[in-house]
Amino acid sequence: MFSLVLALALVAAEPANPCTNGSFEVLDARGWAVDWQAVGETVEVCNDAHTGEYALHLLRTPDTGSVETGLNRDWVGDSGERGAMIDRVKGGIDFWYKALSGKGDALTVTVIPMNARPHEETEARRALFKVPEAHVGDGQWHHGRLKYDFSGVPAVRWVHFAARLTGPGNLLLDDVSYVEHVGPLLDLGAPAFESYGAWPDGTCTVYAYVGNPGDAPIEGLVVS
C-alpha cells in the first residue's frame, strides 16, 4: 500500500508538459485539435497516428492557393495574450513525423520566437528542422528533436511550436512535446568527391559535413 501511495504521489507531482495536447487527442466541437492553429489550407486531423487515435495531416500541392501551409500554437495576434504559445524560451521540441511525399527541405518543423505583442518581431531567427530526404516516402514514423535557445534575446517572450510546408508535400505530425534537453543529434551532410586528375586507381578525396546540433556531445562516433 505504501509503494502504491508513493507511486501515485510521484505521478501527481510530475509537472504538465508546456506543450499541451501535443498528441492531438483532445478535439473541439469542430473536430479540430485544441490549443493548435491551422495555417493555410488542408491542415486537418487524421487517424493515421503514431500513438493514440489522432495525428495532424498537412498537405500542399502545386495548386494550393494559400501563401503558407502549416501549423502554429493557438494564439490571439494583437491582444497581448499568448494563448497556448510555449512560455519556455530555451529547450527543445520533441516530435514524431511521417513524410509521405515532397522534398525534404520543404517539409519543416520550426520553433518561432515571439515578442510581447505577441508578434514575430525579434532579432532571433527561427529554429528549423528539415525532414531528411531518406525519410520521404518510406511509410515510417520517425522521431525528431530540435534544440532552440532564445534566452539571450530579451524581446523573445514566447515561442510557437510550428510546422511549415514551403513547397508541395504531404506530412503527418504526432506526439509533440517540450523537452529541457534534446541530447546529442547527428547531422550528416551529403558526401562530395574530389579527384586530382585522372588517377588510374580511382583515388579521390571524400568530404562530408558531420555536425551535432544537439546540446550534449556525441561519444564514440566513427565515420567510414
C-alpha positions in Angstrom: 0.0 0.0 0.0 2.8 2.4 0.9 4.6 1.8 -2.5 1.3 2.4 -4.3 0.7 5.7 -2.5 4.2 6.8 -3.2 3.9 6.0 -6.9 0.6 7.9 -7.1 2.3 10.9 -5.3 5.1 10.9 -7.8 2.8 10.8 -10.8 0.7 13.6 -9.3 3.9 15.7 -8.7 5.1 15.4 -12.3 4.5 18.8 -14.0 2.3 19.0 -17.1 4.2 19.5 -20.4 4.1 23.1 -21.6 3.1 21.8 -25.0 -0.5 20.9 -24.2 -2.4 18.5 -26.4 0.8 17.6 -28.2 -0.7 14.3 -29.3 -3.8 16.0 -30.8 -6.2 13.7 -28.9 -8.4 16.5 -27.5 -10.7 17.9 -30.2 -13.1 20.8 -30.1 -16.7 20.8 -31.4 -15.4 21.3 -34.9 -13.2 18.3 -34.7 -10.0 20.4 -34.6 -7.1 19.9 -32.2 -7.4 22.1 -29.1 -4.5 24.5 -28.5 -3.3 24.5 -32.1 -4.0 26.7 -35.1 -4.0 25.7 -38.8 -2.1 27.9 -41.2 -3.4 28.0 -44.7 -5.3 25.2 -46.5 -5.5 21.4 -45.9 -4.3 21.2 -42.3 -6.5 18.6 -40.7 -6.9 15.9 -38.0 -6.4 12.4 -39.3 -6.5 8.8 -38.0 -3.0 7.7 -39.2 -1.4 8.3 -35.8 1.9 7.4 -34.2 0.2 6.8 -30.8 -3.4 7.2 -29.7 -6.2 7.9 -32.2 -5.3 11.1 -33.9 -2.4 12.9 -35.7 -2.2 16.1 -37.8 -2.1 16.0 -41.6 -0.5 18.8 -43.6 -0.9 18.8 -47.4 0.3 21.3 -50.0 0.1 20.8 -53.8 1.2 22.9 -56.7 -2.3 24.3 -56.9 -2.6 25.3 -53.3 -3.7 28.9 -53.2 -2.7 30.0 -49.7 0.7 31.6 -49.2 1.6 29.3 -46.3 0.6 25.8 -45.3 1.5 24.9 -41.7 0.7 24.8 -38.0 1.1 27.1 -35.0 0.2 27.1 -31.4 -3.2 28.7 -30.8 -2.9 32.4 -30.1 -4.5 35.8 -30.4 -2.5 38.1 -32.6 -2.9 41.7 -31.3 -4.4 41.3 -27.9 -1.2 40.8 -26.0 -2.2 37.3 -24.9 -0.1 34.3 -25.7 -2.9 31.9 -25.8 -1.4 28.4 -25.9 2.1 29.5 -27.0 5.0 27.9 -25.2 6.5 30.0 -22.3 9.9 28.3 -22.4 12.4 30.4 -24.4 15.1 27.7 -24.2 14.9 23.9 -24.6 13.8 21.6 -27.3 10.8 20.3 -29.2 10.4 16.5 -29.4 8.1 15.1 -32.1 7.2 12.3 -34.5 6.7 12.7 -38.2 5.8 10.6 -41.3 6.8 12.3 -44.6 4.5 10.9 -47.3 5.8 13.0 -50.2 7.7 16.1 -51.1 11.2 17.4 -51.0 12.8 17.1 -47.5 13.9 20.7 -47.4 10.3 21.8 -47.9 9.0 19.7 -45.0 9.9 21.5 -41.8 9.2 21.7 -38.1 10.2 25.0 -36.6 10.2 27.0 -33.3 9.1 30.6 -33.9 10.2 33.3 -31.4 7.5 35.8 -30.5 7.6 39.1 -28.6 5.2 40.6 -26.1 2.7 41.9 -28.7 2.8 38.9 -29.5 4.3 39.1 -33.0 7.4 37.7 -34.7 9.3 40.9 -34.3 12.6 40.0 -32.6 16.2 39.8 -33.6 16.1 36.0 -33.3 15.8 33.6 -36.2 13.5 30.6 -36.2 15.0 27.3 -35.2 14.4 24.8 -38.1 14.3 21.1 -38.6 14.2 19.8 -42.2 13.0 16.2 -42.9 15.9 14.1 -44.1 15.4 13.2 -47.8 15.8 9.5 -47.0 12.7 9.6 -44.8 10.4 10.9 -47.5 8.1 8.2 -48.9 9.3 5.3 -46.7 6.0 5.0 -45.0 7.5 5.0 -41.5 7.1 7.2 -38.4 10.4 8.9 -37.4 11.5 10.6 -34.2 12.7 14.2 -34.4 14.2 16.6 -31.9 15.1 20.3 -32.4 17.1 22.4 -30.0 16.4 26.1 -29.6 17.7 28.9 -27.3 16.3 32.4 -27.4 17.3 33.2 -23.8 19.8 35.7 -24.9 17.2 37.8 -26.8 15.2 39.9 -24.3 12.5 40.6 -26.8 11.5 37.0 -27.0 8.7 36.2 -24.6 7.1 33.1 -26.0 7.5 30.6 -28.9 5.3 28.8 -31.3 5.9 25.1 -31.8 5.1 25.1 -35.5 5.4 23.3 -38.9 5.6 24.7 -42.4 5.4 23.2 -45.9 7.4 25.6 -48.2 6.7 23.5 -51.3 4.4 20.7 -52.4 4.4 18.0 -49.8 2.4 15.6 -47.6 3.4 15.4 -43.9 1.9 13.8 -40.7 2.8 15.0 -37.2 2.2 13.5 -33.8 3.3 13.4 -30.2 4.8 16.9 -30.0 6.3 17.9 -26.6 8.7 20.3 -24.9 11.9 18.9 -23.5 14.6 20.7 -21.5 17.4 19.0 -23.3 17.5 17.2 -26.7 20.8 15.3 -26.1 23.3 14.6 -28.9 21.9 14.9 -32.5 23.8 13.6 -35.5 23.7 15.8 -38.6 25.4 14.2 -41.6 25.6 16.1 -44.9 25.7 14.7 -48.4 29.2 13.5 -49.4 31.2 15.3 -52.1 34.1 13.8 -54.1 37.2 15.5 -55.3 39.7 13.7 -57.6 43.2 15.0 -58.5 43.4 14.3 -62.2 42.7 11.0 -64.0 44.2 8.7 -61.4 44.2 5.1 -62.8 43.3 3.6 -59.4 40.3 5.9 -58.9 41.7 7.6 -55.8 39.9 10.6 -54.6 39.1 12.6 -51.5 35.7 12.3 -50.0 34.3 15.3 -48.0 31.2 15.2 -45.7 29.9 17.6 -43.2 29.4 15.9 -39.8 27.7 18.1 -37.1 26.0 17.9 -33.8 23.1 20.4 -33.4 22.2 18.9 -30.1 23.1 20.0 -26.6 25.3 17.1 -25.5 28.4 15.6 -27.1 28.3 12.6 -29.3 30.7 9.9 -28.0 32.3 7.0 -29.8 31.3 8.3 -33.3 33.0 6.6 -36.2 32.5 7.8 -39.8 33.6 5.4 -42.6 
